[in-house]
Amino acid sequence: MSSTKLRVAICGGGVGGLTCAVALSRCSDVHVDVYEAASEFTEVGAGIGVWPRTWKILCSLGLADDLRKIAIVPPTDEPKVAFHFRKGDQAQGIDFHTLVTPGGMLAFHRADFHAVLLRHLSPRCRTYTRKRLASYHQSPSSLHNSVSLRFHDGTTATCDLLIGADGVKSTARRILVEELAATARAKGRGDIARQCLEAGSPKWSGTLAYRAIIPSDKLRLLLPNHRVLENPMVYLGKNTQLTVYPIARGRLINFAAMRARYDREYTTFDQPWVQDAPLDELLGDFEQWEPEVQALIKSIERVNRWAIHTTLPLPSFISGRVALLGDAAHAMMPYQGAGAGQAIEDAHVLSTVLADPRTTRATLDRALHAYDAVRRPFALRVQENSRDNGLLYTLNYPGLTFDSWPAGTAVRTPLSASNSIPSPQHHPSPQPHPHQSHAGPGGIGSSSSQKVAQHGSGQNQQADERKLAEIRTRIQRNWKWAWETTADADVQRALRMLSDPGPPRPA
């Protein structure tokens, strides 16, 4: 029997935490404990999208066969439609883009995906429920520089490494930023200390998401040939947007409607983050949209309203013997379907450097710095691109707004007075993401030919077509990393850092 080289505690049993546990539990010399705050291991939410870059990682973990059984369509390398894009906030919608990528986007029911991860945990991995992290303390003077954990139920535990995968409300992140701030102050960098503390708590994005699961049969009765029964769809509209696609092998439709208020971005949301909502809130935003959108909303039986929160960029995902991954490190907007994929990628790179024979208790610091140097720049670029896509989807991107609506397009009415969030019809231009530039990775992704419907007249029509073409180009450019790149080079770079005598450097 191999001796244990590392004791790893993972706080958070979501997609990122369990993926990391699956990978590490295959190592006989790494002891893994997973602590989940809820009473059982389960995932909140409906659909989860997986792009080719993430799919390759899942295959390397031996999950492919089980995931194929629950995918809406079997994975393939052949070109497939990832999303159809349509401007739908008018009586007659406009098709303006079909995004075609290798394999398309794989769609899963989140609970089914989560169940696959649980089945692949090694028996050597111990799991605990009702263990919400309250605090941790690093003890550099102890023999092995252990981390002490305290949970809300009063129990404690120790580990060599704490992996904070405890989501956007992460306790691990809150304490980690305090450690980073203290280090910065000790070096006379008060500005960095303030930036760290500011980034500690999640910020409301100014966006509300209305999420629902629609039975496909019910939608089929209302509109038998609805395009979303076969194809993933993105509908764009001013300050409002819809993403819908089939899950559960076509039996269900994942529905997510966004309502954006960019003048409220990075403010505090003083209501419950997730709660049931009356269907009237949706009707108020979408009553002037095209008929196929109306059919979707009429098929909804129950809808939840989510206040989408994100995190500001951190100067480091690590502090001592603590590392963050997933939403705890870089909670992002949902407009690239990349949140879960980036958590999986975090888990893959981190588990790879930890499992390497060169990583021991004595060299753990180098492995963590390699993880941070590789993952943080990439994840933060994806986070920024997801925000940019949100500006594009809600027709708020500077210079690409549709403030002068074509003839025949009615102005939407405000929401009912019972909704305490103001109507999103008019608000100031969005502000740049704090601490980040506005540019993302360049390049053009795959696409099929587009057809823009005849709409409006004369110069207005030509201007609108140019704007939609530019939106199409920017969406492709922001997204191409998901299917044109793999994580292989990043993993190899992180592994090389384990032997490099110099300090790891970010990309």
Salt bridges, closest charged atoms under 4 A:
ASP33 OD1 - HIS31 NE2 3.19
ASP33 OD1 - ARG126 NE 2.96
GLU43 OE1 - ARG110 NH1 2.98
ASP65 OD1 - ARG68 NH1 3.24
ASP66 OD1 - LYS69 NZ 3.72
ASP66 OD2 - ARG119 NH2 3.94
ASP66 OD2 - HIS120 NE2 2.88
ASP89 OD1 - LYS87 NZ 2.95
ASP95 OD2 - ARG86 NH1 3.05
ASP95 OD1 - ARG227 NH1 3.32
ASP153 OD2 - LYS131 NZ 2.77
ASP160 OD1 - ARG7 NH2 3.13
ASP160 OD2 - ARG361 NE 3.14
ASP191 OD2 - ARG189 NH2 3.10
GLU198 OE1 - HIS435 NE2 3.74
ASP217 OD1 - ARG220 NH1 2.82
ASP263 OD2 - ARG261 NH2 2.39
GLU265 OE2 - ARG387 NE 2.79
ASP276 OD1 - ARG302 NH2 3.19
GLU281 OE2 - ARG305 NH1 3.47
ASP285 OD2 - ARG259 NE 2.81
GLU290 OE2 - ARG86 NE 2.78
GLU292 OE2 - ARG86 NE 3.85
GLU292 OE2 - ARG227 NE 2.85
GLU301 OE2 - LYS218 NZ 3.62
GLU345 OE2 - ARG53 NH2 2.38
GLU345 OE2 - ARG375 NH1 2.90
ASP346 OD2 - HIS330 NE2 2.56
ASP346 OD1 - ARG375 NE 2.64
ASP356 OD1 - ARG358 NE 2.81
ASP365 OD1 - HIS369 ND1 3.23
ASP372 OD1 - ARG376 NE 2.93
ASP388 OD1 - HIS438 NE2 3.59
ASP403 OD1 - LYS238 NZ 3.57
GLU470 OE2 - ARG474 NE 2.84
GLU484 OE1 - LYS480 NZ 3.53
ASP488 OD2 - LYS56 NZ 2.51
ASP490 OD2 - ARG53 NH2 3.02
